[in-house]
Amino acid sequence: MKKYVTRISGSNHYIYKIGFGTYDLLKSGLDSEKIKELLTDFVSMGGNVIDTSRYDVGFRGDEVEQAQKLVGEWVLSSRKRQIACLIGKSNYLLSKDNKEKALNHDLEHTLKNLSTYYVDVFLVNGDDETTEVSSIIEKLEHYKTQGKILSYGCSNWKPYRIRQAMEFARENNFDGFKVNQMFWNIGSTYMNSFKDCEAYVKMDEEMMSIHKEFDILAMPYGSLAKGFFAKLYTNETEPGTIDIESLKQNSPYYTDENLKLYERMKEIGERYIASPGWVALGYLFNQEIDTCPILSCRNLGQLKEAFEAVDRKYTYDDFKDLISNKEMVFA
């Protein structure tokens, strides 16, 4: 299988190595028809994973759900449903009301919004650690049996809770989580804290070991570090185009460690004629586990750059010291 294609474990559904994130679609400045054209461009270029939700963990409800409805309109008009791998989410565990009712409500509205009778992947976004994992898995299996979801997973769950869920699933011959979304990019280890950062769970060694053991597909969000490394590079190649002082004050990625990491990224980029932004994706593509980073692309140019990044012939060895021995970054 080609490097730019991966697979959801236990499924015959092959997916492209990058996903189209829709959370910020309404901030793109594009009207609804242009947004639909962008989705069509994504699929025409080989992509198929489209990440949607009714809520953000920060509860940007209306904005995020409107983007999901736009995807549903595109599904109807484009007739690409069989190609698209649609992802939906439920924040039901964060609900203060009847959680079981909230889960069903989220799923049914997701199906309606996306103009489909099933979603390829349904994720439980956010966690309530007082809720037994058994009840969560059993409810998701119920919807899977009904054919409303093909696979399910989690987002922003702590590793120990993922392990509990997977061990319960294994003991009861359930599929368990096939996908996990976490906050992860090449600079996330060394960044400062930021607003609402407690709501986002990062990839760490414990989570990595769980992905290996249970063959869970990782779908990192925040995968381009808010363009931090790309901005540093732009400022070098086009001096004065980036307000570096503002970046220093406002970006949690502006740390001594990430500045040193940026120099390493440039070294890798020189070998492959790639910008640091492409190198940042290469880092996620060349892990010991399967990944499908979720990207927020606001125009065709950004889409093309992302697809070009996938085609770069990086290897695991290019990033091995950054992955397995972080002290080497600063040697």
Stockholm file with secondary structure:
# STOCKHOLM 1.0

chainA/1-331         MKKYVTRISGSNHYIYKIGFGTYDLLKSGLDSEKIKELLTDFVSMGGNVIDTSRYDVGFRGDEVEQAQKLVGEWVLSSRKRQIACLIGKSNYLLSKDNKEKALNHDLEHTLKNLSTYYVDVFLVNGDDETTEVSSIIEKLEHYKTQGKILSYGCSNWKPYRIRQAMEFARENNFDGFKVNQMFWNIGSTYMNSFKDCEAYVKMDEEMMSIHKEFDILAMPYGSLAKGFFAKLYTNETEPGTIDIESLKQNSPYYTDENLKLYERMKEIGERYIASPGWVALGYLFNQEIDTCPILSCRNLGQLKEAFEAVDRKYTYDDFKDLISNKEMVFA
#=GR chainA/1-331 SS CCTTEEECTTCSCEEESSEEECTTGGGSCCCHHHHHHHHHHHHHTTCCEEECCSCCTTCCHHHHHHHHHHHHHHHHHHCCTTTCEEEEEECGGGCSSCHHHHHHHHHHHHHHHTTCSCEEEEEEESCCTTSCHHHHHHHHHHHHHHTSEEEEEEESCCHHHHHHHHHHHHHTTCCCCCEEECBCCTTGGGCCCCTTGGGSCBCCHHHHHHHHHHTCEECCBSTTGGGHHHHHHHHHHSTTSSCHHHHHHHCTTCSHHHHHHHHHHHHHHHHHTCCHHHHHHHHHHTSSSCBCCEECCCSHHHHHHHHHHHHSCCCHHHHHHHHHCGGGGGC
#=GC SS_cons         CCTTEEECTTCSCEEESSEEECTTGGGSCCCHHHHHHHHHHHHHTTCCEEECCSCCTTCCHHHHHHHHHHHHHHHHHHCCTTTCEEEEEECGGGCSSCHHHHHHHHHHHHHHHTTCSCEEEEEEESCCTTSCHHHHHHHHHHHHHHTSEEEEEEESCCHHHHHHHHHHHHHTTCCCCCEEECBCCTTGGGCCCCTTGGGSCBCCHHHHHHHHHHTCEECCBSTTGGGHHHHHHHHHHSTTSSCHHHHHHHCTTCSHHHHHHHHHHHHHHHHHTCCHHHHHHHHHHTSSSCBCCEECCCSHHHHHHHHHHHHSCCCHHHHHHHHHCGGGGGC
//
